[in-house]
Amino acid sequence: MVSGSSGGRYTINNKVILHIDFNSYFAAVEQQVNPRLRGKPIGVTGGDRMKRTVLGAASIEAKRFGVKTGMQIWQAKKLCPGLILVPGDSDKYLECTKRFLAILSSYSPYLEVFSIDECFLEIESSRKNLDSRLSTLVTIAQDIKKRIREEVGEWITCSIGISYNKLMAKLAGSLYKPNGLVVIEDEEAAKFILDRIKLDGICGIGPRIKKRLNNMGIFNFKQLRQAPLETLLSSFKSYGQTLYNMARGIDHSKVIPFYEKEEVKSIGHRYTIDHDTDSPQEIKQILLKLTELIARRLRAKKLVGKTIHCWYREAFSFHLRGSEGRVSSGNPGEEMRLHLGGVFKSNGMQITIFYTNDGLEILKAAWKIFHQIWDKDKIRMIGVSISNLQPITPQNLSLLEDDQKQIIITKALDKINDKYGEFTLQRGTLLNSIKVYRKPNPFLSDRRFKI
């Protein structure tokens, strides 16, 4: 517990925020399901991929070797040769999330789902004296931990932060992991903590903002508090006010229950190919499959969109550190022997078209973008997304006879593919193409949690 003056303006009052963050979530779920994995270093990969992918999660045991989420498989194996790879299972994690959300929602209806393994919970605190209120809040947090162990799994742990706003609750939850419980009582306590962490140790300050602050001579939160608001506003525009508030432990954002959140703002898919390719036909087939998946999701949500974004990542290459020379290699072992540095080159662009939820129309735009940005080198990943979404209205629909026939055919195709699986029925041009399946991203942002 971090305490400060109880008379501060932002002292814990009748509204208190709990931040619940599950530790090494995907890996812990796998260890819960399979006791043979418990106590061992494991890494969860993306879906059924075991190569050419990154870790979706690392267990607590793996993190002790320096293994981190998002790390390339070969990098993780280098740090931890005994790392056990487990294919990710999004449905399994989602089911587990539903269980702990049911527990959390029993304490308050004000439950915001920040990601699949992270939530904010706003709780009404009685108007007792400060010590009694803090004791009650700690008891609630301990009860949540106990119920998760009993009702979700004894191997599933979470860190809980308690404070007077979301920003400080999230910071509190990050201070002691795994299985921590920290209270930041008031603004004075918040400043005490802020002055002892790095600038990027708080949610909202990433590498770019940190670098810009460093260029201004600001290297910690004490210096950030000394910076005039006018200076921050001139350098960061409206975000300058946010930085000014952060340095003082101020955050006015509200807990937004999941059922009140806005619908998705964009829909997209990307695909990492299991080999490097510069074949226009193969790339176009993959793009078509991705755009068909996007179009199906648009139609399922009764949406149309008009801004198409396409991007790609080139094949992995290596360069000598401290040298202008470049060495191409597909063998990570060579990188280790020669002490080379790896480079991914990416490119992307977006254009605007008429509102649509048709896969071919999205493909035309994506293929046009790709041709403009592709330098003919081999690629390993390609992605496409659509934004500027709006609900389908009569104004979006065409009354032309051919268009009406196409709508009927598309509905029939969607119905069959919903029942029997993606691409059960597909365009003839895709018959000899590689298999591409829709897989939810690691945080399942395209799913709706049902509390």
C-alpha distance (Angstrom), angle and dihedral (degrees) to the residues before:
residue distance angle dihedral
M1 . . .
V2 3.81 . .
S3 3.79 111.9 .
G4 3.76 134.0 -170.9
S5 3.77 140.2 160.4
S6 3.79 111.3 -30.8
G7 3.79 91.0 -148.0
G8 3.80 97.7 65.3
R9 3.77 120.8 125.3
Y10 3.81 92.9 -114.9
T11 3.81 98.1 41.0
I12 3.82 115.6 145.7
N13 3.79 106.2 -82.0
N14 3.78 135.5 165.3
K15 3.83 91.3 -48.8
V16 3.80 114.5 64.3
I17 3.82 130.4 175.4
L18 3.79 124.2 -143.4
H19 3.80 118.9 -165.6
I20 3.81 112.8 -157.3
D21 3.81 116.0 -165.9
F22 3.80 120.3 176.7
N23 3.79 116.3 -137.1
S24 3.82 117.9 -118.2
Y25 3.79 85.4 -23.2
F26 3.82 105.2 -173.1
A27 3.80 91.7 41.0
A28 3.81 92.6 46.4
V29 3.81 91.1 51.4
E30 3.81 89.9 51.9
Q31 3.81 90.1 49.7
Q32 3.79 90.3 48.2
V33 3.81 91.3 52.7
N34 3.81 94.7 43.0
P35 3.84 113.0 38.5
R36 3.82 90.1 -168.7
L37 3.81 88.3 70.8
R38 3.79 94.7 53.9
G39 3.78 116.0 115.9
K40 3.80 91.2 11.9
P41 3.82 129.6 108.8
I42 3.81 107.9 -103.5
G43 3.78 134.8 171.4
V44 3.79 124.2 -157.0
T45 3.80 114.8 -141.4
G46 3.79 130.0 -156.2
G47 3.81 108.6 -80.8
D48 3.79 113.5 -60.6
R49 3.81 92.9 -17.6
M50 3.79 117.9 116.1
K51 3.82 96.8 165.4
R52 3.81 135.6 43.8
T53 3.77 91.7 22.3
V54 3.78 140.4 95.7
L55 3.77 132.1 -116.1
G56 3.79 114.1 -87.6
A57 3.81 89.0 -164.7
A58 3.79 142.1 -6.6
S59 3.79 125.5 -147.6
I60 3.79 121.7 -117.9
E61 3.80 88.4 -105.8
A62 3.83 91.8 53.5
K63 3.80 92.5 47.9
R64 3.79 89.1 60.6
F65 3.83 86.9 67.8
G66 3.80 91.2 52.1
V67 3.81 95.5 -98.4
K68 3.80 111.6 150.3
T69 3.77 138.2 -171.4
G70 3.82 111.2 -93.4
M71 3.81 93.6 29.1
Q72 3.80 120.6 136.9
I73 3.82 112.8 -103.7
W74 3.80 94.3 -119.0
Q75 3.81 91.2 49.1
A76 3.80 90.9 51.8
K77 3.82 91.2 47.5
K78 3.78 90.1 51.9
L79 3.80 90.9 55.3
C80 3.79 94.2 40.3
P81 3.84 113.3 22.9
G82 3.81 90.5 -178.1
L83 3.81 93.4 56.5
I84 3.82 112.0 139.0
L85 3.81 113.1 -143.5
V86 3.79 118.0 -145.0
P87 3.83 122.9 -174.2
G88 3.79 111.6 -118.9
D89 3.80 120.6 -111.9
S90 3.81 111.5 -160.8
D91 3.81 94.6 -173.9
K92 3.81 90.9 54.8
Y93 3.81 92.0 52.5
L94 3.79 92.4 45.4
E95 3.80 91.4 52.9
C96 3.80 90.3 50.4
T97 3.82 90.2 48.7
K98 3.80 91.1 53.4
R99 3.80 89.0 56.0
F100 3.78 96.2 53.5
L101 3.81 92.1 41.6
A102 3.80 88.1 56.6
I103 3.81 88.2 54.4
L104 3.81 94.6 47.9
S105 3.80 94.2 45.7
S106 3.81 89.4 59.0
Y107 3.82 88.7 68.3
S108 3.79 97.3 49.5
P109 3.83 139.7 -10.9
Y110 3.80 88.2 -134.1
L111 3.80 96.6 88.3
E112 3.81 119.6 145.3
V113 3.80 117.3 -165.0
F114 3.81 105.1 -144.7
S115 3.81 93.8 176.5
I116 3.79 138.0 -26.8
D117 3.83 90.9 -74.3
E118 3.78 103.3 26.9
C119 3.83 132.6 69.0
F120 3.79 143.5 168.6
L121 3.80 118.4 -139.7
E122 3.81 122.6 -168.2
I123 3.79 114.3 -154.4
E124 3.79 131.4 -172.5
S125 3.80 109.1 -123.3
S126 3.78 119.3 -155.3
R127 3.81 119.3 -117.9
K128 3.79 95.7 -106.3
N129 3.77 123.6 132.5
L130 3.80 114.7 -68.7
D131 3.81 97.3 -101.6
S132 3.81 91.9 51.3
R133 3.81 91.8 48.9
L134 3.79 92.8 49.8
S135 3.79 90.8 47.6
T136 3.81 90.2 51.2
L137 3.81 92.3 49.6
V138 3.79 92.9 49.2
T139 3.80 89.2 49.4
I140 3.82 90.1 52.5
A141 3.82 91.0 49.9
Q142 3.80 91.5 49.0
D143 3.79 90.1 48.2
I144 3.83 90.2 52.4
K145 3.81 90.3 52.1
K146 3.81 90.9 48.3
R147 3.82 93.8 49.5
I148 3.81 92.0 47.8
R149 3.80 89.7 53.5
E150 3.80 91.8 48.9
E151 3.82 100.9 38.0
V152 3.82 103.5 30.3
G153 3.80 104.8 26.3
E154 3.79 141.4 -59.0
W155 3.81 91.0 -119.5
I156 3.83 93.5 55.7
T157 3.81 112.3 93.1
C158 3.78 133.1 174.5
S159 3.79 138.1 -164.9
I160 3.80 115.6 -133.2
G161 3.79 127.2 -157.9
I162 3.81 121.6 -167.5
S163 3.78 123.8 -163.9
Y164 3.79 148.0 129.0
N165 3.83 96.1 -87.7
K166 3.82 140.4 19.5
L167 3.80 96.3 -102.1
M168 3.79 94.4 54.2
A169 3.82 93.4 40.0
K170 3.81 89.8 55.6
L171 3.81 90.9 47.0
A172 3.81 90.6 49.2
G173 3.80 91.0 51.2
S174 3.82 90.8 53.7
L175 3.80 97.4 51.3
Y176 3.81 99.0 79.5
K177 3.79 121.4 28.7
P178 2.92 141.7 -148.3
N179 3.80 108.7 32.2
G180 3.82 95.5 -10.4
L181 3.80 131.0 160.2
V182 3.83 118.7 -161.7
V183 3.80 133.0 168.1
I184 3.81 122.0 -157.2
E185 3.76 100.3 -165.2
D186 3.79 105.9 -169.3
E187 3.79 147.5 -19.2
E188 3.79 93.2 -74.2
A189 3.80 91.0 54.0
A190 3.82 89.5 46.1
K191 3.81 91.6 55.9
F192 3.80 90.0 47.6
I193 3.82 89.8 56.6
L194 3.81 96.1 39.7
D195 3.80 91.0 55.3
R196 3.81 89.3 57.8
I197 3.80 101.0 50.0
K198 3.80 134.1 68.0
L199 3.79 121.3 -96.9
D200 3.79 91.5 -108.7
G201 3.81 91.3 48.1
I202 3.79 89.7 91.7
C203 3.79 129.5 69.2
G204 3.80 109.7 -100.0
I205 3.80 101.4 37.8
G206 3.79 111.9 89.2
P207 3.82 131.6 172.0
R208 3.81 95.1 -79.5
I209 3.80 96.4 50.0
K210 3.80 90.5 42.6
K211 3.82 90.2 53.5
R212 3.81 91.8 49.2
L213 3.81 90.7 49.6
N214 3.81 90.2 48.6
N215 3.81 89.4 52.4
M216 3.82 86.9 56.1
G217 3.81 90.1 53.3
I218 3.81 93.9 -103.2
F219 3.80 113.1 132.6
N220 3.81 103.5 154.0
F221 3.79 141.5 23.5
K222 3.80 93.9 -99.1
Q223 3.81 89.0 60.3
L224 3.80 90.1 43.5
R225 3.82 89.9 56.6
Q226 3.78 89.1 53.5
A227 3.81 92.8 54.4
P228 3.84 111.9 100.3
L229 3.80 115.2 -113.9
E230 3.81 89.6 -125.7
T231 3.82 90.3 58.1
L232 3.81 92.6 50.6
L233 3.81 92.1 46.7
S234 3.80 92.3 50.9
S235 3.82 91.5 49.8
F236 3.82 101.4 37.6
K237 3.83 102.7 20.9
S238 3.81 111.4 -145.7
Y239 3.83 91.9 -9.1
G240 3.79 87.2 67.1
Q241 3.81 88.3 75.5
T242 3.81 89.6 53.3
L243 3.82 91.2 52.0
Y244 3.81 90.3 47.0
N245 3.82 89.4 53.2
M246 3.82 94.4 43.7
A247 3.80 91.8 58.1
R248 3.80 88.2 56.6
G249 3.79 97.6 43.6
I250 3.80 92.4 -109.3
D251 3.81 122.3 145.3
H252 3.80 124.8 159.0
S253 3.81 97.6 -176.6
K254 3.79 114.9 125.4
V255 3.76 130.9 -133.6
I256 3.81 104.4 -104.2
P257 3.82 114.1 -159.0
F258 3.79 111.4 -127.2
Y259 3.80 93.2 -117.3
E260 3.82 89.7 58.6
K261 3.81 96.3 50.9
E262 3.78 120.9 112.1
E263 3.78 119.9 -100.4
V264 3.79 119.1 -100.4
K265 3.80 117.3 -61.1
S266 3.80 96.1 -154.5
I267 3.79 139.9 12.2
G268 3.78 123.2 -150.7
H269 3.78 148.2 147.9
R270 3.78 134.8 -156.3
Y271 3.77 129.6 -167.9
T272 3.80 130.8 -154.8
I273 3.81 107.4 -148.9
D274 3.82 116.6 -136.8
H275 3.81 89.7 -129.4
D276 3.81 136.1 28.2
T277 3.79 113.2 -97.6
D278 3.79 141.5 -179.1
S279 3.81 94.9 178.1
P280 3.83 109.3 128.1
Q281 3.82 90.6 -157.2
E282 3.80 93.8 53.2
I283 3.80 92.9 44.5
K284 3.80 91.7 48.9
Q285 3.81 91.5 49.9
I286 3.80 90.5 52.2
L287 3.80 90.7 47.4
L288 3.81 90.5 50.9
K289 3.79 91.3 52.3
L290 3.79 91.0 49.3
T291 3.79 93.0 48.6
E292 3.82 90.8 47.7
L293 3.81 89.4 53.6
I294 3.82 90.2 49.0
A295 3.80 92.0 48.0
R296 3.83 91.5 51.0
R297 3.79 90.9 52.9
L298 3.81 90.9 48.0
R299 3.79 91.2 52.1
A300 3.80 92.1 45.9
K301 3.81 89.5 55.0
K302 3.84 91.6 41.3
L303 3.80 91.1 -120.5
V304 3.78 138.1 134.7
G305 3.81 128.3 -162.2
K306 3.77 138.9 -166.4
T307 3.84 111.1 -168.3
I308 3.80 113.3 82.3
H309 3.80 121.0 -165.4
C310 3.82 121.6 -171.0
W311 3.78 126.7 -178.1
Y312 3.79 139.8 164.9
R313 3.78 141.1 -167.3
E314 3.79 121.7 -138.4
A315 3.79 124.6 -129.1
F316 3.79 114.1 -75.7
S317 3.80 112.5 -89.4
F318 3.77 135.3 -179.9
H319 3.77 133.8 -139.6
L320 3.80 132.5 -169.1
R321 3.78 110.8 -103.1
G322 3.78 111.2 -114.9
S323 3.79 91.4 11.4
E324 3.77 135.0 97.8
G325 3.79 90.6 -142.1
R326 3.79 118.5 103.0
V327 3.76 129.1 -149.8
S328 3.79 121.9 -164.0
S329 3.77 117.7 -147.9
G330 3.75 139.6 158.1
N331 3.79 92.5 -163.3
P332 3.82 117.1 89.5
G333 3.81 88.5 -163.9
E334 3.79 89.4 66.2
E335 3.79 88.7 55.2
M336 3.79 90.4 55.9
R337 3.79 94.1 48.0
L338 3.79 96.1 46.7
H339 3.81 97.0 36.5
L340 3.75 92.1 -125.5
G341 3.82 127.6 166.8
G342 3.80 119.4 -123.5
V343 3.80 123.0 -128.9
F344 3.79 131.7 -164.7
K345 3.79 115.5 -166.9
S346 3.79 116.5 -158.7
N347 3.76 135.8 179.6
G348 3.79 136.3 -179.0
M349 3.79 145.2 164.9
Q350 3.80 139.9 179.6
I351 3.80 136.3 -142.7
T352 3.80 135.7 -176.5
I353 3.81 125.4 -120.0
F354 3.80 135.7 168.0
Y355 3.81 115.1 -65.4
T356 3.81 110.1 -80.9
N357 3.80 146.5 155.6
D358 3.80 94.3 -168.2
G359 3.80 117.2 118.9
L360 3.81 94.8 -145.0
E361 3.80 93.0 52.1
I362 3.80 90.6 50.4
L363 3.82 89.4 47.4
K364 3.82 92.5 53.1
A365 3.79 90.7 55.0
A366 3.82 94.2 42.8
W367 3.82 92.6 48.0
K368 3.80 90.4 49.6
I369 3.81 90.0 52.7
F370 3.79 93.1 45.9
H371 3.82 92.6 52.8
Q372 3.80 90.2 52.1
I373 3.80 95.8 50.9
W374 3.83 103.6 31.1
D375 3.82 115.4 101.4
K376 3.85 93.5 -164.7
D377 3.82 93.8 -106.3
K378 3.79 119.3 132.2
I379 3.80 115.6 -84.9
R380 3.80 132.0 -153.5
M381 3.83 101.4 -169.9
I382 3.78 137.0 28.4
G383 3.78 131.0 -177.7
V384 3.79 141.2 -179.5
S385 3.80 133.9 -171.7
I386 3.79 139.7 176.4
S387 3.80 126.5 -143.8
N388 3.81 139.8 167.3
L389 3.78 87.6 75.4
Q390 3.77 127.1 -175.9
P391 3.81 135.9 170.1
I392 3.79 118.4 -88.2
T393 3.79 110.4 -97.6
P394 3.82 131.9 178.7
Q395 3.81 87.1 -98.7
N396 3.82 89.4 63.3
L397 3.80 93.8 54.5
S398 3.80 125.1 88.8
L399 3.79 121.0 -137.2
L400 3.82 94.5 -158.7
E401 3.81 113.2 122.5
D402 3.83 94.9 -126.4
D403 3.79 90.9 49.4
Q404 3.79 91.3 49.3
K405 3.83 90.2 52.4
Q406 3.79 90.1 50.1
I407 3.81 90.6 52.0
I408 3.82 90.8 53.4
I409 3.83 91.8 48.1
T410 3.81 91.9 47.6
K411 3.81 91.9 51.2
A412 3.80 89.9 51.8
L413 3.82 91.6 49.0
D414 3.81 91.9 49.0
K415 3.79 91.1 50.0
I416 3.81 92.9 52.1
N417 3.82 94.2 43.9
D418 3.81 90.7 47.8
K419 3.78 89.8 55.0
Y420 3.81 101.9 39.2
G421 3.82 103.4 25.3
E422 3.80 140.7 -90.2
F423 3.82 116.0 -40.2
T424 3.80 95.0 5.4
L425 3.80 81.4 135.8
Q426 3.79 115.0 26.6
R427 3.77 143.2 154.2
G428 3.80 115.8 -71.7
T429 3.80 92.1 -119.6
L430 3.81 88.8 66.1
L431 3.81 97.9 53.7
N432 3.82 94.4 100.6
S433 3.79 96.5 33.6
I434 3.81 126.7 115.5
K435 3.79 117.1 -91.3
V436 3.79 115.8 -94.0
Y437 3.78 119.1 -179.5
R438 3.75 129.8 -172.4
K439 3.80 109.8 -108.0
P440 3.81 122.4 179.5
N441 3.79 114.0 -119.7
P442 3.83 117.8 -104.9
F443 3.78 92.6 -90.5
L444 3.81 95.6 41.5
S445 3.80 92.2 -130.2
D446 3.80 89.6 163.7
R447 3.81 93.2 60.6
R448 3.81 127.3 82.5
F449 3.78 113.2 -133.5
K450 3.81 113.9 -137.5
I451 3.78 109.8 -146.4
